[in-house]
Amino acid sequence: MTTRVFDFPSAGGYPLSGRLELPDPPIRGWALLAHCFTCGKDGLAAIRIARALARAGVGTLRFDFAGLGQSGGPLGGFAADMRDLVTAAEAMEAAGMPPGLLVGHSLGGAAAIAAAGELHMVKAVATIGSPFEITHLLHQFDPADVAKIEAQGEAEATLADRVFVVRRSFFDDLRHHDQAARIAALRRPLLIMHSPFDKTVPIDAATGIFNAAKHPKSFVSLDHADHLLSKPADAEYAASVIVGWGSRYLAPAPETRSHGQEGDVVAEETGAGRFQVAMRAGGIRFLADEPESVGGLGSGPTPYDLVAAGLAACTTMTLRLYADGKAWPVERIRTAVGHMKQDGEAQPDLFTRTIAIEGALDETQRARLLEIAARCPVHSTLTRGSRMMTGFDEPPIAAADPVEAHVQAMQQAVTTTSQSVA
């Protein structure tokens, strides 16, 4: 997973700053994220949600609305945010990344609903802590600031501990949107997520959106979360719900290695816990971790578990290859591998391997299979030793296809053993 700059011009000609969270292959689809009012693309919630979606195979663009963050232009109104969203989606489509999911946080959620009607590529919309009435934003301003802006036409206002220059047209724009009618005419699957503890946008807003929406529509409570999803676990949960709910509107995630996928096994920190890493291997994704007793979350196999898993898998596969070649009546093979440290030994690492074979085999055949187990490629790698090359950013050496190489090694081990016992 990588983050790439994705800047593009607005309809008004000023630059809009974006960051594209690119998933590792296979890519299931693309999403566009609209941040909360005044938050920006670099807000914690925006970053966490976008990256969580990318880890699930959904490339996601987060960008600054006009007048915020690194984007140019003046602070726009609600209509301006809608135009920026439409422009962002069109820029993604032009780059070959049409957003099928539109995700909006707070006022960004309301803008997502409003913009979706103009975006043919959007298949589903998800909102997080979004208001039902656009004029809800007026209540976030100090009444004295509102009065000054109304009287002078333009003045500074403090919002979320930041000072903005706000025009009277900003307030006028908020009062001229029939969001209920837009929601009713959305004609897209809608996911509404809201916390009953949200003190910025009350939970009643979610009720309003849900009642106005037509089916298919879904509501998920973000229990105990705050409005900004300041806890990483809340942002991760929201993203996981979006991916799960939106899975029927995304390309299915292949559970097998596909042509063109990298052969390397990749481990990348998730940011959850001290040791948890997201693993990518053989076309699937899973977590690796350490037990809670040593400071981990216990959320996945340990590194030594994975080494033992390689030995167990290779042993079972090699035995199957040999048994099929001999046409022996082997019904099922099971290999259990454990690992321990034995102090005082010249080689302190000990792998224990227990093999169970179902089938009508005689003792000679069973003994032969035990010999084959000692010839499996991973067994040979562990007992013979290996070389290691390490580099930054780029692979230190071009490698052959590891899958093809492993199959060839198994076949060689089986053939060599068969010839030696013939």
DRENRO-456932 format. One record per residue (C-alpha): x, y, z. Coordinates in steps of 0.02 Angstrom, whole numbers, plus 50000, padded with zeros to 5 digits. Each point is the difference from the previous one (the first is absolute). Example, Ala and Ser with C-alpha at 12.3 -4.5 7.8 and 13.67 -1.06 7.14 Angstrom:
<atoms>
506154977550390 500695017249967 
</atoms>
This chain:
<atoms>
500005000050000 500695017049950 499445018250009 500125010449842 499725018449967 498445002749895 499715018549968 498735006449874 499205016549948 498305005150066 498585005949890 500535017650048 501784997349942 500884999850169 500984984650054 499274986750114 501214989450100 499714981450016 500844984450063 499634983249922 500154984650111 500484986349878 499644982050048 501114985349961 499344988549862 498714993549974 499005016450000 498154997750037 499455017649955 500175018650037 499255011850127 499915018850023 500025006950177 499235016850048 500695006550165 499035008850137 499805019049997 501685008750037 500874983250032 500974997749839 500724984849913 501374998350131 498804998450147 500244984150099 498304993149954 500265003049813 501724991950001 499484985050104 498434996449900 500875002249832 501444988650048 498864987050076 499034999549837 501624998449902 500564985450109 498374991549950 500425002449816 499015016149970 501065014449934 499405016150082 500235018549961 499935012550143 500155018349951 499835017450073 498455009949955 500345017549934 500715012150128 500564986050117 501654991150026 501105001249846 498615003949877 499845017049921 498515011549984 498855007550131 499044990150131 498514994349900 498224996650050 499064983849992 499685001649813 501865003049972 500434984250097 498794990349890 500865006649844 501714995550070 499404982250032 499334998349823 501645006949932 501014987950107 498984985049941 500195005449818 501895002050024 500094982450072 499004993049856 501115008949873 501504991750085 499214982849983 499414998950180 498115003149997 499355000950180 498644987250030 499845004850183 499705017650063 500385002150186 499645015950097 500375005050179 498885012850087 499565014049877 501044990449873 498684986350012 498635012349957 501055006149853 500264982049944 498134996949996 499735016149903 501404996749874 499574981749969 498555004649888 501225007649876 501244985650001 499534985249891 501504989750058 499505000350185 499124983950048 499755002850187 500145013750131 500534998950182 499845014050129 500805001850171 499285011750130 499135010549868 498665013350028 498264998349927 499705018649980 501395010049917 499585015050110 500644989850147 501695007649961 499365017250050 499904994050180 501884996850000 500375018749985 500015012550142 498395010249984 501025016050015 501054994749850 498444996049901 499255017050039 501615008849948 500094990649835 498165003349963 500235018550035 501685002949913 499884987349860 501664992450048 500954997650164 501144988350095 499204985850096 500734987150118 499524982049970 500844984750074 501325011450077 500475006849829 499665017049923 499175001049829 499445014349891 498164996449967 498855009149879 498145002850019 499764989549842 500664985150099 498495000850116 498805004049859 500594984249911 499664989150152 498195005850005 499624995249820 500204981250001 498594987450015 501034985450064 498484989350040 499475000449817 501784995749945 500064985150118 498324993649937 500615001449819 501734992650032 499654983549910 501584992550073 500274987650142 500305010450156 500944995650158 499725011550149 501234998950145 499805010750154 500474999750183 498645002150132 501345009450099 500345012749862 499925017250081 500305009749839 498654992349890 498664991650108 499414982449960 498315007049947 500855005449839 500294981949954 498164996450032 499525014049881 501154993649863 499414982150021 498155004649995 500235010849845 501014987049906 499274986549890 500594982050007 501304992949993 500575009150156 500934994450155 500415007550170 501484995350110 500275007350172 501795005750037 499764996650184 501095010450118 500875009149856 500175018949999 499585010949850 501785000749933 500334981350024 501545005150099 500314982250061 500904989549867 498894985050038 498435010049958 500705005649831 500584982349961 498294993150046 499105012749891 501124995649853 499754981350025 498115002450002 500095010249838 501024986449915 498874986050063 498405009249954 500695006049834 500714983149950 498524996349886 500395016149906 501864996249983 500964987049902 500164984050102 501664997750089 500884985049922 500554987350129 501314992349886 501625006049925 499615008349832 501125003349852 501105015250025 499935000350190 501665001950085 500804984450071 500725008450154 499194997950169 499705017450071 499765005350181 499445017850036 499615007950167 498175003750029 500245012650140 498954989350116 500984993750148 501874998850011 500334985349885 498464997149890 500414999349814 498914997449847 500654985449899 499804997649814 500504983049933 499424989349856 498545011249955 499235000750174 500145011950148 500084996250185 500745006850162 501564994650091 500365005150179 500774995150165 499074993250152 499315012050130 501254993050125 501435008649908 499105016149955 499044995149844 498144998949967 499974981349966 499095003849837 500944988049887 501384987149981 501735004550063 501505000449882 500554982750062 498224993849974 500175005349818 501674991149982 499224984350075 498515002249884 501175000049850 500794983750056 498304992050036 499285005349832 501534994749901 500074983150086 498174996349964 500135005649818 501584990049968 499244984350075 498455002149892 501065002149844 500964984150038 498484989650050 499065004949842 501514995749894 500024982750077 498104998149990 499974995650185 498315000150092 500355015850101 498355008350046 500575014750107 501645006850068 500185011050154 501645007750061 500185008950168 501595010050031 500575007850163 501515010750042 501025001650160 501685006450061 501174987950090 501395009150092 501694991750002 499794991649830 501145004149854 498415003249899 498775006750131 498515001249880 499014983849996 498524996949883 498914985350047 498984992149860 498564987850022 499254992149844 498324991249990 499544990549842 498294992349966 500004985349881 500354981349985 501905001049999 501214986450055 501505003550111 501205000949853 498955013449917 499855009950161 501884999250025 500265006149822 498875015050030 500945004250159 501595000549896 499145011249872 499515012150138 501845002750038 500275004949818 498675013649986 500775016649939 499615010150157 500744986250109 501575000849894 500055019050012 499874999750191 501304986350025 501225005349864 499965018750036 499705014849886 500815016049940 499205017150031 500055016049898 499195015950067 499755017049919 498965015850013 498515003949887 500494988849854 500254981049998 501874996550014 499914987049861 498754994549869 499264983150047 499164986349903 498184995850030 500024992950179 498454989449971 500704991549846 501684997950086 499194991650151 498994987849895 501574995449903 500934997350165 498624988450063 500024990149839 501894998650007 499944993950181 498704986949956 500924994449842 501694999050087 499284989950145 499074988349882 501604996449903 501024997350159 498804986950066 499634991549835 
</atoms>
